[in-house]
Amino acid sequence: MHRQYDIGDIYEHNHIRSSNYIYKVKLLLKYRKLHEALIEAEEGIDFAKKIGEELYLFSAYSFEVRIQLMMGDIKGAENSLQHANNIKTKMMPLFHLTDFLLSQFVYDLFRLEEEIKTGNKSVLSERRKVALKSGKEADGVSRKAAGDRTEILKLMGTYYWLVDKQGKATKWWSKSMAEGERLGARLELSRTYMEIGKRLRESKSKFKELNGIIAEDYLKKARVLFEEMDLQWDLDELDKIENVV
């Protein structure tokens, strides 16, 4: 990867330089180094605009959506999502499309959960439909481009949990764990463990365990992996979950 960065800079190869921004943003986002990821995404957006490279501009905006959501910049995430939607076409390569569809799904799930918390029933039905549609689209593409499949399966589980179909949710989470183990995707697998532990601890949970493992043990499994991979952002999130009585 470092050699690719060097080639892009030494020979001023714009395609490689554009892809370098995307790879770096993706890596930084996966490790939740959000401030660095946002800087890289913004630089990637500026560079892609400068050279007129819409595919990489599309991906940079897509990644920016998730970064901004995690940083609490909801308006910024909405703007980035709109920019990505303005570029999106039916002929997008899967490599770029999967980044967008994952971000769209994450945003729609965020909006769905917000409406559930506020109890605004007038828009809740529409939010459910929108989130399910984007989830199915992301799931469909991830069958062909498996890089984000573990995460998308986890999010599908979260969707069904939020709409009170907990049995379906546990089946999707089981799929996510199986896929994470098959792919050796330890980072995404650790976050699936945290999500399961978080949801099983909720007062509305009808399940005390999943696959013979209780909520607290899923959280312990997540913590072990977070510590091994030095994922401080995730450890902080896990602390918040465990401090909820």
N, C-alpha and C positions, 0 to 999 in steps of 0.2 A: 504493500500500500504506500509506503514512504517513497518507493521508487516511482510510483505513478504520480505522486505529488511533485516530485522533482522534474519528471518529464514534462508535466503540464506547465511548470514555471520556466524551465530552461528553454524549451522550444516554443513557448507561448501558444500551446495547443489549447484552443478555447474549449473544445468538447471535453477534454480530460480535466481542464481546470474547473469547468462547470460540474462535472461528475464528482470531483474531489469535494466540493462544497457539500453536495448531497450526502456522500458517504460519511463525511465528518459530522454533519448535523444528525444523521441517523444514529451514529455511534454515541454521540454525546447525549442524545435524547434517550436512548436505551439505558444509559447509565445515569440518567436523570441529572446530568450536569446542565441545568436549565439555562443559567445565565450565559454560559459559553455557547450552548446550542443556539440561543436566540441571536447572539452576535454573529455566529457563523451563518445562520439562516438569512439574516438581514444582508450580510455581505454577499451571500449567494444570490439573493434577489436582485441586488444592485448590479452584480456582474452579468447575470442572465439577461436583465433588461438592456444592459450596455451592448451586448453582442447579439441580442434578438433571439435568444435560445428559449423558446416557450416551454419545451418539455421540462427543462430543469427549473424554470420559473414556477411551473405548475407544482413540481415536487417540493420546492422550497416553501411555497405558500402552504402546501398540505402539511408539512412538518411543523410550520410555524403555528398552525391551529392548535395542535396538541401541546406545544410548548407554552403558548399563551394561556390555555385553559389551566394547565398545572400551576402557572404563576398567578392565576386569579384575574388575568386580563381578559374578561369575557368579551368586551367590545372589540378588542384587538383580534381575538379569535374569530369573531363573526366577520370582521373585515377581511381577514386572511382567507377565510372559507369562501367568501364572495368572490375574491380575486381568483382563487383556484377554480371556482365554478365558471367564471367568465372565460377561462382558458380551455376548460375541459371539452373534449370532443369524443365522438364514438370510436375513434380510431386510436385512442391512447394505448401505448404499450403496457402490458401487465405490470412491468416493473414500476412504472410511474402511477398507474391507476390504483394499485393496491395501497400505496401510501395515502392517496386521496380518500379512498373508500373507508379506510381505517379511521382517518381523522373525522370524516363525516359521521361515522357511526359513534365515535367517542363524543362528538359534540351533541348528537341527537340523544344519546343516553344521558348526558349531563342535563340537557333541557328537560327530559322526561323526569328525572329524579327531582329536579327543582320544582316542577309542577306538582309532583306527588307530595312534596313537603309543604307547599303552599295550599294544597287542597283545592286548586282552581279546576273544577270539574268541567268547565265550559271548554277548555282547550286540552284537557288531559287525553281525551279519546284520540284527538288528532296527533298529539305527541307520540302516543303509542303506535299509531299506524306509521308515522314517519320513521321512528326508530326501528321498527321491525323491517320496513322496506330497506333502509340503509344497511341493517345487519345482514339481511339475506343477500344483498348485493356484495357486501364484503366477504361473506362466507363463500359465495359462489366463485369469486375471483381467487380466494385463498386456496381453493382446491387445485388450482393450476399453478399458482405462485405461493409456495408454502412458507415463505420466510416469516410472515406474520400470523400464520394459522393458529398457533397456540394461543396467542393473545385474542384473536377474533373469536375463537371458540369460548374463551373465558368470558368475553363481553356478551356473547349470545346467552350464556348462562345468567349473567347479571341482568340482561333484559328480561328474561322470563321470571327472575326473582322479583324484579321491580313491579311486574304486572301480576304478581301473586300466583304464578304458576311454578311453584317451588319444585315439584317433581321433575318438570322439564328442565328447570335450571340445573339441578344436580346431574342430569344426564349430559348436559353440555359441558359442565365442569369436569365430569369424568372423561369426556372426550378430549378436553383441553389437557388434562394431566397425561393421558395416554399419548397424545401427539407430542407433548413436550418431552416425554421420556423417549419416544421413538426418534425424535430429531436431536436429542441431546441439548435441548433449548433450556438450560438451567435457569437462565435469567427470567425468561417468561414463565417457566414452571413455578419459580419461587413466588411470582406475583399471583399466579393462580391459587397457590396455597393460601396466600394472605387474603385474597378475595373470598375464598370459601370459609376460612376461619372467621372473617369479619361478618359475613352474612349469617352463618350458623349461630353466632352469638346474639343476633338481634332478637328482641322479644317476640316478634311475629313469626320466628322460625318454627316450622313444624317438624324439623329434623334435628336430632341431637348429634347425629354423626353422618358421615358419608364414606362409604366403602370401609366401614368399621373404624373410622378415625374421627375423634371428636374435634370440636372447633379449636380448643386450646392447643391440641397437638398439631393441627395444620399451621397455626401461628408459630409454633416452635420450629416446625420444619422450614417455614419461610425465614425465620430469624437465622437459623444455621446457614442457609444459603446466602442471605443478605450479608452476613458477617464474613463469609468466605470470599464473596465478591466485592466486599467493601462498598456496599450500596447504602450510603448514609441517608440519602433522601428516603429510601424505602424503610430503613430502620426508624427514622423519625415518624413516618406514617404508621408503622407498626406500633410504636409507643402510644400514639394517639388512640389507636383501636383498643389496645390493652388497658388503657386508662379509663375507657368508657365502662361504667358499671351497669 
